[in-house]
Amino acid sequence: MSLQARDRAPDIKSGSFQLSKLKGKSVVLFFFPKADTPGCTVESCEFRDSVKKFAKKNAEIVGLSPDKADAQIKFADKYGLPYTFVPDPDHKIAEAYGVWKEKSMYGRKYMGIERTTFVVDPEGKIATVFAKVKPAGHAEQVLESIQG
């Protein structure tokens, strides 16, 4: 099942993070396959470079991947990524958002994250879905989609 614009965003609870506690703000949930890989680094660093522009639109950025917390912390520290990361090693969150999909590389099929971004509006509904994201230039695309 794929989530679409106007659907209620499934709540996310992980450690001290809870999506429903951000009601009143726009929230950018960007799902990426693996910390510290080329495309994921480009995407994450573009969000880092735009973090102040997102803040001016009352928007929080949250990165989600199947990595464990320690890998995400190491990644955030290495590149100075100043926003929240949510580990999803059991891919339950990715499944709830419909981004845990069968992929294929070099003829081998496997399950993984389809790079997707959801913009959740201040009422907790999905405003925009960016599917099959190309990392370069994506943060600017997302920023332009947020009302504010």
SEDO-89157 format. One line per field, with one value per residue: residue number from 1; residue in one letter; x, y, z of N, C-alpha, C, O in turn. Coordinates in steps of 0.001 Angstrom, whole numbers. Each point is the difference from the previous one (the first is absolute). Last residue first. Layout:
N
seq (NUM  ...);
type (A  ...);
neast (X  ...);
nnorth (Y  ...);
nup (Z  ...);
caeast (X  ...);
canorth (Y  ...);
caup (Z  ...);
ceast (X  ...);
cnorth (Y  ...);
cup (Z  ...);
oeast (X  ...);
onorth (Y  ...);
oup (Z  ...);
//
This chain:
148
seq (148  147  146  145  144  143  142  141  140  139  138  137  136  135  134  133  132  131  130  129  128  127  126  125  124  123  122  121  120  119  118  117  116  115  114  113  112  111  110  109  108  107  106  105  104  103  102  101  100  99  98  97  96  95  94  93  92  91  90  89  88  87  86  85  84  83  82  81  80  79  78  77  76  75  74  73  72  71  70  69  68  67  66  65  64  63  62  61  60  59  58  57  56  55  54  53  52  51  50  49  48  47  46  45  44  43  42  41  40  39  38  37  36  35  34  33  32  31  30  29  28  27  26  25  24  23  22  21  20  19  18  17  16  15  14  13  12  11  10  9  8  7  6  5  4  3  2  1);
type (G  Q  I  S  E  L  V  Q  E  A  H  G  A  P  K  V  K  A  F  V  T  A  I  K  G  E  P  D  V  V  F  T  T  R  E  I  G  M  Y  K  R  G  Y  M  S  K  E  K  W  V  G  Y  A  E  A  I  K  H  D  P  D  P  V  F  T  Y  P  L  G  Y  K  D  A  F  K  I  Q  A  D  A  K  D  P  S  L  G  V  I  E  A  N  K  K  A  F  K  K  V  S  D  R  F  E  C  S  E  V  T  C  G  P  T  D  A  K  P  F  F  F  L  V  V  S  K  G  K  L  K  S  L  Q  F  S  G  S  K  I  D  P  A  R  D  R  A  Q  L  S  M);
neast (4598  -1606  2179  1732  5753  4535  2189  4126  5648  3464  2735  5269  4046  -110  -3681  -4008  -5256  -4714  -2998  -5278  -2872  -3522  -1170  -424  -1069  -289  3890  2138  3423  2124  4676  2604  4312  2412  406  2876  -617  2021  197  2783  2942  2192  3102  -3385  -5556  -4550  -4796  -1379  -3081  -1198  -5712  -1277  299  5097  4815  1223  2688  5805  4722  4382  -295  1627  1518  1974  183  3356  3124  5602  5134  3672  2176  -3980  -4472  378  -208  -4797  -3004  950  -2081  -5391  -1880  -2710  -2007  -2462  -1470  -139  -2355  -417  -4154  -1632  -2905  2934  5369  4025  2983  5050  5173  3223  3819  5263  -522  -1844  3197  3012  -1950  274  4573  1562  -1807  2161  4722  776  -90  -5520  -5078  -4982  -3736  -4263  -2259  -4612  -1016  -4879  -1896  -3929  -2481  28  2576  -229  -1244  4369  4123  5137  3796  1439  -1521  -5455  -3949  -5025  -2882  -3948  -3939  -2050  -737  4284  3066  2526  -838  1487);
nnorth (28302  -5979  -3075  -3000  1416  -3030  -4790  -326  124  -4510  -3512  -448  -4882  -4471  -3942  -4362  -1658  1260  2859  3156  3233  1741  -3056  397  1044  6126  4021  -2177  -2215  -3250  -3653  -3428  -4397  -4197  -5439  -4922  -5440  -5694  -3171  -3644  855  -66  5197  3761  2451  -1217  1634  1676  3675  4687  1068  1236  -3745  -2962  1894  -522  -4422  -2293  -1179  3739  6202  5781  5412  5773  5865  4487  3272  -2553  225  -4675  -4656  -1942  -3542  -5772  -3682  -2047  -4612  -5500  -2520  -2471  -4734  -1607  13  5928  5651  5563  5507  5973  4428  5649  4321  4248  2320  -4336  -2175  1923  -1516  -4655  -1524  -2930  -5818  -3890  -2720  -4839  -5512  -2961  -2899  -5244  -5045  -2808  -3683  -3881  -1106  -1006  -957  -682  4904  4268  4223  3986  5302  3588  5223  1593  763  -5856  -4095  -4761  -5347  -3889  -3067  -2845  -277  -5983  -1260  -1255  3375  -1144  1885  2539  886  2777  1947  -874  -4048  -5470  -5554  -5851);
nup (3200  -3147  -4190  -3399  -1409  2315  -2383  -3991  995  1200  -3928  -3108  -544  1859  -2741  562  223  3023  4090  1168  4515  2386  5570  5805  4466  1048  -2491  -5625  -3655  -4565  -1477  -4357  -898  -3437  2105  1922  1317  -877  -4941  -3921  -5100  -4233  -122  2697  1250  4240  2971  5156  3506  1032  2646  5971  4655  225  2526  5627  2429  307  3859  1803  1355  3573  -998  1748  -1421  537  -1825  -3067  -2242  -1041  3302  3942  -985  -392  4399  2404  -1741  1518  4833  625  -3200  -4239  -4278  -1596  -1386  2820  -758  1922  -527  528  -453  -2973  812  463  -4512  -1906  2120  -1699  -4632  -718  1448  -3796  -3840  961  -702  -5066  -1964  1527  -2068  -4704  299  4141  4502  2559  -2079  -1451  -377  -250  3630  867  3075  1360  2975  3358  3377  2741  528  3737  -2595  -1629  3259  2326  2969  -1130  -3997  -2382  -3360  -3466  -4270  -2902  -4185  -4393  -3934  -4833  423  -461  34  657);
caeast (516  -669  -551  -1343  -972  -156  -826  -1340  -598  -352  -1256  -1043  488  537  1392  745  1165  394  1009  833  667  -241  1031  -366  353  -1118  -126  -438  -1177  -159  -1368  -170  -1275  241  -120  -719  681  -919  115  -1150  -327  -785  831  1293  831  881  952  -399  833  1247  -35  -44  -1209  -1155  24  -452  -1434  -753  -977  648  -1112  409  -760  14  -291  -1421  -587  -1428  -618  -398  982  1209  -357  -266  1320  717  -575  424  1418  235  -126  1225  52  655  -291  516  249  519  1031  70  -510  -1337  -787  -415  -1123  -1146  -513  -721  -1260  289  813  -936  -854  747  64  -1343  -396  810  -569  -1259  62  182  1378  855  1114  413  1158  446  668  485  551  1084  160  1133  146  -1213  388  374  -1213  -518  -1381  -722  -657  815  1298  562  1307  865  132  1338  595  -91  -1232  -361  -140  -658  775  -842);
canorth (651  1303  306  -584  733  1332  -179  -408  1236  843  -407  1000  1347  800  167  1257  -293  -1404  -42  -1199  -320  1084  72  -679  -1419  -762  254  1365  -107  1246  403  1058  701  1375  789  1281  1195  976  119  646  -594  -1213  -1008  559  -873  741  -867  -611  -1205  233  -602  1075  791  -783  -8  1337  110  612  -1061  -1245  -908  -1323  -1057  -1258  -1282  -322  537  6  1137  1034  120  660  1390  692  132  1009  1306  322  369  1354  86  -65  -1261  -1049  -1366  -1037  -1264  -1025  -863  -1402  -787  -451  1217  558  -816  343  1308  -147  756  1332  756  381  1070  1265  442  405  1184  1104  376  721  1221  -481  132  1111  -366  -1395  -246  -1379  -542  -1339  -657  -940  -914  255  1454  605  1121  1136  719  877  -383  624  1228  696  -666  96  -639  559  -918  -585  270  -1103  107  1311  1076  1185  1235  1191);
caup (1188  144  1324  152  -814  588  1199  -444  -529  1150  636  -205  -316  1104  -435  54  -853  -134  -1056  -32  -1258  -955  -1028  -1244  40  588  1445  314  856  740  317  995  -53  459  -1222  -21  495  583  1456  642  1300  -148  -669  -378  -804  -890  -683  -1267  80  -738  -1328  -1000  266  -453  -1467  -408  309  -1113  -278  -425  -314  -482  654  -748  634  171  1236  -353  683  -956  -1084  516  330  -1264  -630  799  -323  -1371  35  510  1451  808  736  -775  449  -885  683  -900  583  -417  1124  -406  -275  1298  467  -867  451  1263  -86  -516  977  1067  -552  74  1397  445  -778  500  1295  -206  -816  -1364  -481  424  879  139  -846  150  -1182  317  -1179  261  -1132  -891  -54  -540  -862  857  419  -1045  -282  -1107  485  996  34  1357  140  1038  1137  112  1311  971  798  536  -973  546  -53  0);
ceast (528  585  -597  -664  -1420  -1064  -306  -956  -1425  -684  -419  -1306  -1166  372  616  1397  875  1206  504  946  803  543  -390  1120  -412  289  -1151  -192  -390  -1320  58  -1482  -29  -1254  69  -39  -892  802  -1010  198  -1163  -400  -725  847  1299  851  784  1055  -414  984  1263  56  -177  -1295  -1189  -56  -559  -1513  -964  -965  555  -1224  454  -748  133  -134  -1478  -814  -1470  -678  -315  1001  1220  -288  -117  1371  733  -537  534  1472  387  -341  1272  8  693  -260  456  312  415  1191  -45  -641  -1417  -847  -536  -1236  -1191  -578  -753  -1240  191  736  -1045  -780  716  44  -1331  -359  770  -606  -1316  -147  258  1389  883  1090  550  1151  591  689  578  389  1177  -142  1182  144  -1216  409  305  -1186  -581  -1420  -808  -757  903  1287  457  1287  952  31  1352  589  -228  -1400  -347  -17  -827  883);
cnorth (1377  679  1390  387  -518  795  1355  -73  -255  1281  928  -295  936  1452  976  -136  1236  -118  -1438  131  -1282  -375  1064  165  -790  -1498  -746  179  1410  -130  1343  319  1058  853  1456  544  1225  1183  1036  -7  780  -682  -1343  -1129  719  -1010  843  -962  -866  -1168  186  -528  1111  789  -780  66  1363  63  417  -1155  -1359  -892  -1338  -1038  -1158  -1415  -304  357  156  1207  1177  264  775  1484  803  273  1120  1373  362  390  1407  -9  -169  -1283  -990  -1376  -1026  -1245  -1023  -702  -1487  -867  -337  1257  556  -798  446  1335  57  885  1442  802  427  1154  1343  594  533  1294  1172  505  780  1224  -740  -116  1211  -290  -1396  -226  -1366  -528  -1333  -671  -905  -882  416  1519  647  1227  1180  828  1017  -532  687  1213  775  -789  234  -818  608  -966  -695  467  -1182  -73  1292  1093  1144  1249);
cup (-256  1228  31  1322  191  -755  626  1183  -493  -462  1144  721  -311  -343  1005  -597  -167  -929  -62  -1192  164  -1375  -1014  -1012  -1222  40  691  1510  411  750  710  143  1096  -239  462  -1417  -102  536  479  1513  610  1298  -75  -560  -343  -765  -993  -520  -1185  115  -822  -1435  -1036  193  -568  -1524  -449  216  -1124  -277  -444  -206  -582  820  -987  551  229  1247  -341  648  -928  -1119  492  253  -1307  -621  751  -409  -1387  -35  437  1487  839  821  -919  584  -1039  824  -1046  650  -336  1090  -439  -197  1321  421  -837  496  1319  -81  -459  1071  1028  -613  135  1405  520  -731  603  1297  -145  -911  -1311  -623  282  1027  282  -971  323  -1247  450  -1316  340  -1228  -860  70  -671  -811  927  486  -976  -97  -1097  517  947  0  1428  53  1038  1175  43  1329  935  610  708  -1057  575  0);
oeast (468  282  633  -1209  -960  -843  -1140  -1115  -890  -961  -1178  -943  -809  -342  -528  700  319  238  701  -431  557  -652  -1072  753  21  -825  -8  52  834  -1062  784  -728  533  -376  -875  1028  -1151  1073  -536  505  25  -711  608  168  -13  14  -571  1161  -1071  1107  -56  -41  -1123  -865  -594  -975  -1112  -763  -947  326  -315  -965  -159  118  -422  993  -679  -75  -459  -477  910  589  197  567  821  413  244  699  832  322  655  -1059  195  -241  -49  224  -699  606  -824  1107  -979  -992  -908  -958  -1212  -1113  -930  -1096  -1125  118  -169  -526  -284  119  -424  -567  -132  -136  -587  -538  -48  -571  1090  544  401  -129  -163  -118  842  -659  993  -843  959  -673  158  508  143  195  -827  -65  -87  -237  -664  -1149  317  4  49  8  1038  -392  113  899  -900  -897  -327  903  -1193  914);
onorth (664  -653  985  -165  740  652  272  520  823  452  336  788  -275  916  1097  -986  406  861  -452  237  -263  238  -62  973  -1231  -770  -117  -972  768  -153  178  128  -207  266  470  75  -76  -166  766  -967  1230  -1004  -1055  -1041  1151  -1189  763  25  -607  80  -39  781  376  -6  401  492  86  -6  -723  -908  -479  58  -250  -50  91  -702  757  -794  1097  889  691  1079  1155  871  876  1152  1068  767  899  1131  734  475  -1036  27  128  -224  -254  86  -455  536  -690  -685  820  224  63  525  617  20  498  1222  933  995  1191  1135  861  1064  1191  1047  848  1106  1186  1003  -528  -1093  720  -954  -514  276  -153  -349  -41  -546  437  -1030  1178  535  783  1077  901  1199  1189  -1205  1003  -119  1163  -1203  1140  -1201  559  375  -1171  840  52  -643  16  100  137  130);
oup (925  1005  -377  161  -209  616  376  -54  213  623  116  -80  -885  748  178  233  -1118  -847  906  -1128  1066  -1017  -602  41  15  492  1225  754  479  -603  932  -984  1090  -1142  728  -672  -428  580  -800  570  43  -16  179  636  -436  319  -779  411  16  -532  -1229  -951  -336  -876  -1001  -568  -521  -966  -311  -765  -1090  763  -1195  1224  -1153  191  692  938  -318  -706  -459  -67  -377  -660  -269  -127  -559  -663  -117  -366  -740  410  636  1206  -1223  1190  -982  1068  -792  48  283  -249  144  739  204  -1  519  558  38  -103  786  500  133  462  771  246  281  633  673  54  327  429  -221  -155  -915  767  1107  -1194  884  -980  727  -711  635  33  -320  985  -939  563  135  -271  308  76  262  426  -249  -262  463  -269  -354  1105  -363  24  839  -544  1187  -831  -270  815);
//
